[in-house]
Amino acid sequence: MPVAPQAEAKSLGLFRQLVALVVLLLILAVLAQRYFNGVNNVSSQSLALEHNRLVNVLAMVRSQWQSLGRPSEMQADWLMHDQGVSRLTMARGGWPTVTENSAAGCEQLWTQLLGITPAQAEISVNYEPQAQRCQFIAMSGQRLEYQLDNGQLHYFAEIAN
């Protein structure tokens, strides 16, 4: 008879360990869900933050362009690259524009203005030749459109389904 209480105690101990493991896994699952929801929330706000940065940089560039006598090209002296200081091509109205009318030109402009590549910001880039505008699209569906001829920048939040 002493074997039965010993086996019972052993199985009760295993049951307690199993319950503790299940509780621990539930806690980890809740924490992981909150973490990943937070990451998605931060990434969905990233283009809104980049929009604010871009608005400020564009205003600064235009002001600098006016103070320098409205040159067709100027240095982006806030960015230092391995090849030296980056040069911005300026439109007649004083807005930075692309050197090449393509998505690659829009990518280069983004990098010149914000100091990071669109890939680093997890943003895809399109160029619309008829409208002469660059589109910067986040994975969340948010979009920035930069009109090359007049410097207008439009932010479009994601569309709720």
C-alpha positions as CSV (number, residue, x, y, z in Angstrom):
1,M,0.0,0.0,0.0
2,P,2.8,2.5,0.5
3,V,3.3,2.5,-3.3
4,A,-0.1,4.1,-4.1
5,P,0.4,7.2,-1.9
6,Q,3.9,7.7,-3.4
7,A,2.5,7.4,-7.0
8,E,-0.3,9.7,-6.1
9,A,2.1,12.3,-4.7
10,K,4.2,12.0,-7.8
11,S,1.3,12.5,-10.2
12,L,0.0,15.4,-8.1
13,G,3.5,17.0,-8.4
14,L,3.4,16.5,-12.1
15,F,-0.1,17.9,-12.3
16,R,1.1,21.0,-10.4
17,Q,4.1,21.4,-12.7
18,L,1.8,21.1,-15.7
19,V,-0.6,23.7,-14.4
20,A,2.3,26.1,-13.7
21,L,3.6,25.6,-17.2
22,V,0.2,26.3,-18.8
23,V,-0.2,29.4,-16.7
24,L,3.3,30.6,-17.7
25,L,2.6,29.9,-21.3
26,L,-0.7,31.9,-21.1
27,I,1.2,34.9,-19.5
28,L,3.8,34.7,-22.3
29,A,1.1,34.6,-24.9
30,V,-0.6,37.7,-23.5
31,L,2.7,39.5,-23.3
32,A,3.7,38.6,-26.8
33,Q,0.3,39.7,-28.2
34,R,0.6,43.1,-26.5
35,Y,4.1,43.5,-27.7
36,F,3.3,42.7,-31.3
37,N,0.2,44.9,-31.3
38,G,2.4,47.7,-30.0
39,V,4.9,47.1,-32.8
40,N,2.1,47.3,-35.3
41,N,0.8,50.5,-33.8
42,V,4.3,52.1,-33.9
43,S,4.8,51.0,-37.5
44,S,1.4,52.4,-38.5
45,Q,2.4,55.7,-37.0
46,S,5.8,55.8,-38.7
47,L,4.6,57.4,-42.0
48,A,2.7,60.1,-40.0
49,L,6.0,60.9,-38.2
50,E,7.9,60.9,-41.4
51,H,5.3,63.3,-42.9
52,N,5.9,65.7,-40.1
53,R,9.7,65.4,-40.6
54,L,9.4,65.9,-44.3
55,V,7.2,69.0,-43.9
56,N,9.8,70.6,-41.7
57,V,12.7,69.6,-43.9
58,L,10.9,71.0,-47.0
59,A,10.2,74.3,-45.3
60,M,13.8,74.5,-44.2
61,V,15.1,73.7,-47.7
62,R,12.9,76.3,-49.3
63,S,13.9,78.9,-46.8
64,Q,17.6,78.1,-47.3
65,W,17.0,78.2,-51.1
66,Q,15.6,81.7,-50.9
67,S,18.4,83.0,-48.7
68,L,21.0,81.6,-51.1
69,G,19.6,83.5,-54.0
70,R,17.4,80.8,-55.5
71,P,20.0,78.5,-57.0
72,S,19.0,75.5,-59.3
73,E,21.1,73.2,-57.1
74,M,22.1,73.4,-53.5
75,Q,23.9,71.4,-50.9
76,A,22.0,69.4,-48.4
77,D,24.6,70.2,-45.7
78,W,22.7,68.5,-43.0
79,L,23.5,65.1,-44.6
80,M,27.0,63.8,-44.9
81,H,27.5,60.9,-47.2
82,D,30.6,58.9,-48.0
83,Q,31.0,60.8,-51.3
84,G,30.8,64.2,-49.5
85,V,27.8,66.5,-49.1
86,S,24.7,65.6,-51.0
87,R,23.4,68.0,-53.6
88,L,19.7,68.8,-54.1
89,T,18.2,69.7,-57.5
90,M,15.7,72.5,-57.0
91,A,12.6,73.3,-59.0
92,R,11.9,76.9,-60.1
93,G,9.5,77.4,-57.2
94,G,12.1,76.4,-54.7
95,W,11.1,72.9,-54.0
96,P,13.5,69.9,-54.1
97,T,12.9,67.8,-57.1
98,V,14.2,64.5,-58.6
99,T,17.3,64.3,-60.9
100,E,15.7,61.3,-62.6
101,N,11.9,61.1,-63.3
102,S,11.5,57.6,-61.9
103,A,10.9,55.7,-58.7
104,A,14.7,55.6,-58.3
105,G,14.7,59.4,-58.5
106,C,12.0,59.6,-55.8
107,E,14.0,57.1,-53.6
108,Q,17.1,59.3,-54.0
109,L,15.1,62.4,-53.1
110,W,13.6,60.8,-50.0
111,T,17.1,59.8,-48.9
112,Q,18.5,63.2,-49.5
113,L,15.8,64.9,-47.5
114,L,15.4,62.5,-44.6
115,G,18.8,60.8,-44.4
116,I,17.4,57.3,-44.5
117,T,16.5,55.1,-47.5
118,P,12.9,54.2,-48.1
119,A,13.9,50.6,-47.5
120,Q,15.2,51.4,-44.0
121,A,11.9,53.2,-43.3
122,E,10.0,50.1,-44.8
123,I,8.4,52.3,-47.4
124,S,7.8,51.5,-51.1
125,V,8.2,54.2,-53.7
126,N,6.2,54.9,-56.9
127,Y,6.6,57.6,-59.5
128,E,3.5,58.9,-61.4
129,P,4.8,60.5,-64.6
130,Q,1.5,62.1,-65.7
131,A,1.0,63.8,-62.3
132,Q,4.7,64.3,-61.8
133,R,4.6,63.1,-58.2
134,C,6.3,60.7,-56.0
135,Q,4.3,58.3,-53.8
136,F,5.7,56.9,-50.6
137,I,3.6,54.0,-49.3
138,A,3.9,52.3,-45.9
139,M,3.0,48.6,-45.3
140,S,0.0,49.8,-43.2
141,G,-1.5,51.4,-46.3
142,Q,-0.6,55.0,-45.4
143,R,0.7,57.1,-48.3
144,L,2.6,60.3,-48.8
145,E,2.4,62.1,-52.2
146,Y,5.0,64.7,-53.0
147,Q,4.1,66.9,-56.0
148,L,7.4,67.7,-57.7
149,D,6.4,70.9,-59.5
150,N,5.0,72.8,-56.6
151,G,6.3,71.0,-53.5
152,Q,2.8,70.1,-52.1
153,L,2.9,67.1,-49.8
154,H,-0.2,65.2,-49.0
155,Y,-0.7,62.5,-46.3
156,F,-3.3,59.8,-46.7
157,A,-4.0,57.6,-43.7
158,E,-4.9,54.0,-44.2
159,I,-8.4,53.2,-45.3
160,A,-10.3,51.2,-42.7
161,N,-11.9,48.0,-44.2
